[in-house]
Amino acid sequence: MVVLGDKTKSHEVVLSDSTTILKTLCSALYPIEFIDEITSVEQYLDAHLGPTVRCFLYNELLRPQYYSSVANLCTSNTSLIESIVFKQMIGSGLADGMRKAMTINDDTALLSLEEVRNVFDIVSDMLSDGREYLIDRRERM
C-alpha cells in the first residue's frame, strides 16, 4: 500500500493494488503503444500466479513448525497487543481456520504447484524467441 498526499491540501490517495502503484509511480513501465499487451500479461499472471502461489505458500507456512516465523512476519508492524494475540491464536485455531476458509490442503497445494509450473512453462515459451522481457519489441538477431 502506498499513501500519496499533498502537504498543501488536506487529502490523501491510498493505492493498494500493485498494478495501480506501478502505473502511478513508474509510468515509464507502461508505454502507451504496449499498454494492451502489458495489461493482458498482467491480468494473466495475476489470475494464474497470485492465488496459486498464495495457496501453495500458505499450505507450507501454516504448519506448526513455522508458526513462530509466520507470527513474526505477520506482526512485524503491529502493536504489542496485536502481536501477542496473533502469536497465541496462530496455534489455537487460527491456522486451521485459515486452511478451512481458503480450502488449503496438500491436494490444493499440489494443484497450485502444477499451475505455477505451467505458468513458468508459458513464460519460458514467450521468452524463447530471444527477448529479454515479456513485452519487448526490439529487433532480434
C-alpha positions in Angstrom: 0.0 0.0 0.0 1.2 3.5 -0.9 -0.2 6.7 0.5 0.2 9.7 -1.7 -0.5 13.0 0.0 -0.3 16.7 -0.8 1.1 18.7 2.1 -0.6 21.8 0.9 -4.0 20.1 0.7 -5.9 18.0 3.2 -6.4 14.8 1.2 -4.5 11.6 0.6 -4.8 9.0 -2.0 -4.3 5.4 -1.0 -3.1 3.0 -3.6 -3.4 -0.6 -2.5 -3.3 -2.5 -5.9 0.3 -3.3 -7.0 -0.6 -2.6 -10.7 -2.1 0.8 -9.8 1.0 1.6 -7.7 3.3 0.8 -10.6 1.3 2.7 -13.1 1.2 5.8 -10.8 4.8 5.7 -9.6 6.6 4.1 -12.6 4.5 5.1 -15.6 7.6 4.6 -17.9 6.9 0.8 -17.4 3.7 1.3 -19.3 4.4 2.8 -22.7 1.1 3.6 -24.4 1.9 1.6 -27.5 2.2 -1.6 -25.5 -0.5 -0.9 -22.8 -2.9 -3.5 -24.1 -0.3 -6.3 -24.3 1.1 -5.3 -20.9 -2.4 -5.3 -19.4 -3.1 -8.7 -20.9 0.1 -10.3 -19.5 -0.5 -8.7 -16.1 -4.1 -10.0 -15.9 -3.0 -13.5 -16.9 -0.2 -13.5 -14.2 -2.5 -12.0 -11.6 -5.1 -14.7 -12.2 -2.8 -17.7 -12.6 0.1 -16.9 -10.2 -1.4 -14.8 -7.4 -3.9 -17.2 -5.9 -1.9 -20.3 -6.7 1.3 -19.1 -5.1 -0.6 -18.0 -2.0 -2.3 -21.4 -1.7 1.0 -23.3 -2.1 2.8 -21.0 0.4 0.0 -20.9 3.0 -0.1 -24.7 2.9 3.6 -24.8 3.7 3.7 -21.9 6.2 0.6 -22.8 8.1 2.3 -25.9 9.6 3.1 -25.9 13.3 6.9 -25.8 12.8 6.5 -22.4 11.0 4.0 -20.8 13.4 6.7 -18.7 15.1 8.1 -17.4 11.7 4.6 -16.7 10.4 3.8 -14.8 13.6 6.9 -12.7 13.4 6.3 -11.9 9.8 2.6 -11.1 10.3 3.2 -8.9 13.3 6.3 -7.0 12.4 4.3 -3.7 12.1 1.6 -4.2 14.6 1.0 -3.1 18.2 2.3 -5.2 21.1 -1.1 -6.4 22.0 -1.9 -7.5 18.4 1.5 -9.3 18.2 0.8 -11.1 21.5 -2.8 -12.1 20.4 -1.7 -13.3 17.0 1.1 -15.4 18.4 -1.3 -17.0 20.8 -4.0 -17.5 18.1 -1.9 -19.0 15.3 -1.6 -22.3 17.0 -5.0 -22.2 18.7 -7.2 -22.5 15.7 -6.3 -19.5 13.5 -4.1 -21.6 11.2 -6.7 -24.3 10.9 -9.5 -21.7 10.3 -7.4 -20.1 7.6 -6.9 -23.5 5.9 -10.6 -24.3 6.1 -11.8 -20.9 4.9 -9.4 -20.8 1.9 -9.7 -24.6 1.1 -5.9 -25.1 1.6 -4.7 -28.6 2.0 -2.0 -30.8 0.5 -4.2 -31.6 -2.6 -5.0 -28.0 -3.4 -1.3 -27.1 -2.8 -0.2 -29.7 -5.3 -2.7 -28.4 -7.9 -1.3 -24.9 -7.2 2.3 -26.1 -7.7 1.3 -27.7 -11.0 -0.3 -24.4 -12.1 2.7 -22.4 -11.1 4.9 -24.7 -13.2 2.5 -24.4 -16.1 2.7 -20.6 -15.9 6.5 -20.8 -15.8 6.5 -23.0 -18.9 4.3 -20.5 -20.7 6.5 -17.6 -19.7 9.6 -19.6 -20.8 7.9 -20.2 -24.2 7.2 -16.5 -24.5 10.9 -15.7 -23.9 12.2 -18.5 -26.1 12.4 -16.2 -29.2 15.4 -14.4 -27.6 13.6 -11.4 -26.0 14.8 -10.3 -22.6 11.4 -9.1 -21.4 7.8 -10.4 -21.8 6.9 -7.2 -23.7 9.9 -6.5 -25.9 9.6 -5.2 -29.4 13.3 -4.7 -30.1 14.7 -6.4 -33.2 16.2 -9.9 -32.6 19.5 -11.0 -34.1 
